[in-house]
């Protein structure tokens, strides 16, 4: 009886040729060379990728780095507005910081870098286009900042943040509308109607639920979003719908 061939496992602390190429190309894109290549590799690894790569453990993804990166980004931004706005009151400094570290700003920079093409994510996630969601891209940006901090310290992380996100704002812009409000207004202006929102599922334990919300207009589903609350799931669904709303509205007017 023929025996099944065992798959050759690669030690997870060894960088393969394909991984090295990915890292080199990404480092060239962001203008930052990592000493510890495993750090940037983990920063680019989404949780969904773990199930498809048998050499990785359950924790070999970027979520812990996201946590640290959020703190590093916040400190860099606070330092910048504090130094550049010596006469601004605390409320103004807080708003300037929020404008710089917000999801849209991070996602915009990530899109400019083409970050989605460098991410290690499940095939299904890539095929669905989920790697390009602002929520996903902004999380990976934070993980990258954390990797830079762990690799070369605060000054290096600060340089990378300012290089990729640009200078911090010194004045406040008009407050942006939330995704749901913007979507509602676009539909109202073109079709004199609004889409409907449906909670189609709740999964996970009671203390940590995951809500799934779909957005529908007439008989067509426009988008889906998930979050830890109905509000968060709704906003994420609206965020996704906004990416394709123009083509949909132009088709609906005919």
N, C-alpha and C positions, 0 to 999 in steps of 0.2 A: 504493500500500500504506500502510495506516495506521501511524503510528509510535507506539510505546508512550510513554505519558506518564511523565515522570520524577517520582519522588516528591520533594516539596519537603522538603529537609533542614533541620532546625532546629539551629542552633549549640548545642553542648552546654553552653556557658557562659551561655545565655539561659534564664531561668526562664519556662516557659509559664504560662498562666492556670490550667490544671489542677494543675500542680506547685505554684504559689503557694498555691492553695486547700488542697492537702494539707499543705503546710508550716505554713500559718497555723493550721489545725485541730490539727495535732500540737503546735505551740508552745503553743497554748492548753491542751492536755491536760497537758503537762509543766510549764507555768509558766516557760518559758525562751524568749527570743527571740534567734535567731541573727542576727548581723550578716552573715555569709557564708552565704547560703541554700544554696549548692552543697554545703557541708559536711554539713548535715543531710540533704540530698537523697541524697547518697552513703551516708551512714550507714544510711538506710532501704532501700538498694538491695541485694538479694540477688544473688549471682553468676548465678543462673538467669535473671534478668531481662535480662541482657546480650544473649542470643540473640534476644530478641523486640523489641529496641529498636535500630534501625540507627544512631541518632545516637550511641550509646555505644561506647566502645572496650573492649577486653578487660579493662582494669583499672579500669573505672568502677563498681566494686562496693565493698562495705564491709569486705572481709577485712583490708586493711592497717589500717583504723581499729580493727578488733577487736583487733589486736595491740597497738596503742598504748593503747587503752582498758583492756585488761587490766592494763597497767602503771600507768596513772593510778588505776584503782580500787584496786589493791593498795597504792599509796602513800598514798592518802587513808585507807584503812582502817587501815594500819599507824600512821599519824600519830594517828588517833583513839584506837585502843586504847592506844598508848604514852602519850598525854596523860591519858586517863581512868582508866588502871590503873597508877599510878606504882609500885605494889609487886608487880605481877604478874611472874612469871619469864618467860623467853623462850618456853618451851613453851606456857604459857597464852596469851600474846599471839599466837603462831602459830595456835593452835586457834581463838581468837576471830576472827582475820582470816579464816581458812578458812571459818568458819561464815557470815560476812557476804558473802563474794565467791563462794560456791558457786553452782552452776548452779540448784538449786531456788529459792534466794532471789532470784536475778536473774529467773528465769522467772515467779515469783509476782508480782513488781513489774510485769513486762511485761504479764502477763495483766490485772492491775488497770488498766493504762493502755489496754488494748485495742490493744496494739502491732501485733498481727498484721494488723489492718485498715488500718494505715498503711504496711505494708511494700510495696515494689515487688518483686514476685516473679513467676515464670513462672505462666501460667494453670494448668498441670498441677499445680504445687506448691500453688497456692491451692485448687484443686478437691479435692486429696487430703487437705487439712487439715494439710499438713506445715509451713505457716507458724506453726502453733500448737505445734509441738514445743518442749519446754523447751530443747533444745540450740540450736535456731534462735533462739528469743526471747532467750536469754541472750547469744548472740553479738551480736545487734543492740543490746542494751542497752550492751554494751561499746563498740560503734562510736559510739553516741550520746554516751557520756561522752568519747570521744576527740574527737569533733567539737566538743563544748563547750570542751574544753581548748585545741584549736587556735584556736577562735574568740575566746575571751575569757580564757584563762589558767587557771592551777591553781585559784585561789580560786573562780572561777565554776564550774568542773567539780566541785569539792568541794561547793559549795552544791547543785548539781543532783543529785549522787549521794546526798547525805543527804536531800534532799527526796523523791526517788523510792524509795529503799531504806529510808528511816527511819534511826533512830539505830543505831550499831553495838552489838552485844550486849556486856554487861558480865559475863555468866556463861554457862557452857556448858550447852546442853541435852543431853538423852540423845542419843547418836549415832544418826542416822537409818540405817535399813537401806538397802542398795543395791537398785535396782529389781528385779533378778532374785530376790533373797531375799524381798522383800515379795510378789512375784507368786507365788512357790512357796508361801509360807505361806498366802496367801489361797485358792489352789486346794486345798491340803491340808486347810484347815479346813472348806471347803464341800463338796468332792467326794471327799476322801480320795485324791486323785490329783494329779499335776503335769503341766504341759504339756511338750512336747518342743521342742528347739531344733535347727534344721537349718541348716547352712552351705550356701547354695544358689548362691553365686557368689563369685569372686575376680577383680577387675578391676584395671587399672592396672599400672604397671611393678613389677618385683620389689622395688625399693627403696622403693616407696611404694604398697603394695597397698590395695585397698578391699574389705573383706569384707562380704557381705550375709548376714544371718541371719534366718530366719523362725521364728515361734513357732506351734506347732500344738497343738490339743487334739482328739483323735479325728480327725475328718475336716474340721476347720475351721481355717483359718489366722487367727490372732488379730492378728498384727502383724509388721512387718518393720523391721529396723534395719541401718544401715551404719556402719562404722568402720575405722580403720587396723589393727585387730587383731580376732580372733574375740571376745575378751572385751568390747571396746568395742562391737562390733556387737550382741552379745548383750544388753548392758545397755541400749543404745538401743532395741532391739526391746521389751524388758521395760518400759521407760519408756513407750513408746507403748501397749503392751497395758494398762498400769495405768489409762490414761485411760478405757478402756471395759470394764474387767473386771467392775464391779458388775452392769451390765446383762447381760453374758454369763453370769455365774455364776447370777444369779437365773433366767435362762431355762434353764440346764442342770439346775437342781434340779427343774424341773417334769417 
